[in-house]
């Protein structure tokens, strides 16, 4: 079953959709997961990308460091 706030989940997936458009690291990660998925390719890849984004945000907040994008 799904846990957590459904609105927050929705907004995190929407944020991941935007990030995959502009960040090359997330774009490549999305494409990789899209190719690996067997069903519901877009949503599966997008949710995994959102999870990756949440892990980044958690790390930044926990360690109190600024985000420096890779080039």
C-alpha positions in Angstrom: 0.0 0.0 0.0 1.0 3.6 -0.5 2.2 5.5 2.5 2.7 9.2 3.2 0.9 12.2 2.1 -0.7 11.7 -1.3 -0.4 15.4 -2.2 3.3 15.5 -1.4 3.9 12.3 -3.5 2.1 14.0 -6.4 4.2 17.1 -6.1 7.4 15.1 -5.9 6.6 13.3 -9.0 5.8 16.5 -10.8 9.1 18.0 -9.6 10.9 14.9 -10.9 9.2 15.4 -14.3 10.6 18.9 -14.4 14.1 17.9 -13.2 14.4 15.2 -15.9 13.8 17.8 -18.5 16.6 20.1 -17.4 19.2 18.1 -15.6 21.3 15.8 -17.7 22.0 13.4 -14.8 18.3 12.9 -14.1 17.5 12.8 -17.8 19.9 9.9 -18.3 18.6 8.1 -15.2 15.0 8.4 -16.4 15.9 7.0 -19.8 17.7 4.1 -18.2 14.8 3.2 -15.9 12.4 3.7 -18.8 14.3 1.1 -20.9 14.4 -1.3 -17.9 10.7 -1.2 -17.2 8.4 -3.8 -18.7 5.0 -2.2 -18.0 3.9 1.4 -17.2 7.3 2.6 -18.5 6.8 6.3 -18.0 5.3 6.2 -14.6 7.7 3.6 -13.3 10.7 5.6 -14.5 9.2 8.9 -13.2 8.6 7.5 -9.7 12.1 6.1 -9.5 13.4 9.5 -10.6 11.3 11.2 -7.9 12.8 8.8 -5.4 16.3 9.7 -6.5 15.4 13.4 -6.2 14.1 12.9 -2.7 17.3 11.1 -1.7 19.3 14.2 -3.0 17.1 16.6 -1.1 17.4 14.5 2.1 21.2 14.5 1.7 21.4 18.2 1.2 19.2 19.0 4.2 20.9 16.5 6.5 24.4 17.7 5.7 23.5 21.4 5.3 25.3 21.7 2.0 24.3 23.6 -1.1 23.4 21.9 -4.3 26.1 22.0 -6.9 24.9 20.6 -10.3 27.3 18.3 -12.2 28.3 19.6 -15.6 
